[in-house]
Amino acid sequence: APCWNRDVIKTLAEPFQPAGTGTAVLRGNMAPDGAVIKQSAASPHLLKHRGRALVFDSPSAYYAVADDPELDVDEDTVLVVRYCGPRGYPGMPEVSNVALPKRLLLRGIRDMVRICDGRMSDTAYGTVVLHVAPEAAAGGPLALVRTGDWISLNVRPRTLTRECPDTELAARRSVWQPPAPHSNRGWTRLYTEHVLQANLGADLDFLVGASGHDVPLDSH
C-alpha cells in the first residue's frame, strides 16, 4: 500500500528506533522471574544507573509524603513502590509510573528510576521498571528491599540487582511476614489465593490449560 507520509510511517530500512530499543526484560537478584522496562520511553542517561533505594509499601504511602520539601530524595535515588502486584494490590493496577517528588520537580528534574511490581500504561513515559516477579506480596526479593540499599539497573545486559550480602538478606527473610489478606471470603479471597505472577500472565491457576467444555445455549 502507498505511504503518504514517511514522517509518520517509517521504512524497515530506516526505522524510527533501532531494533532492540523497545521493551526489555530484566533479570537479577531483584527480579529472578523477570521485570519489564519500556526503554524507548526511558531517559538514556538512566538506562545504566546505580542509586540508593527509597522504599514505600503502597502508592498511597508514597503520595502521602511526595510533596514534603524535606523528603530525603535526590535525582540518583531509586524509588521503590511495592505490594502492587496481582496478589498484593490485588489485581494488576496501573500505578507503577508514580509522579516524581515535588522537591525534584521544582529543581527541574523530570525523570528518575522507579521500580514497582504493578504495571503502567503503554502511553506512559519515564525510566520505570515494572511487573517485577515474584511480587513483594508473594515473598519476592522486592519485599526485602530497605531504604538505603544500593540498586543497580543496567538495561543493555538486561540486569536489575541489589547490592546486599546474602547473610543480610537471609536475616531479613527470617523476619518478613506476608501482608494481611485483603478479604477472608468471596471473589477477592479466591483471586488472591489463585492468581499467578505477572511473568505467567496473572491468570488464575485453575484456568490454565483447556478443559474442552462447551458453553451450552442455556448458560445465561
Disulfide bonds with the S-S distance in Angstrom:
none
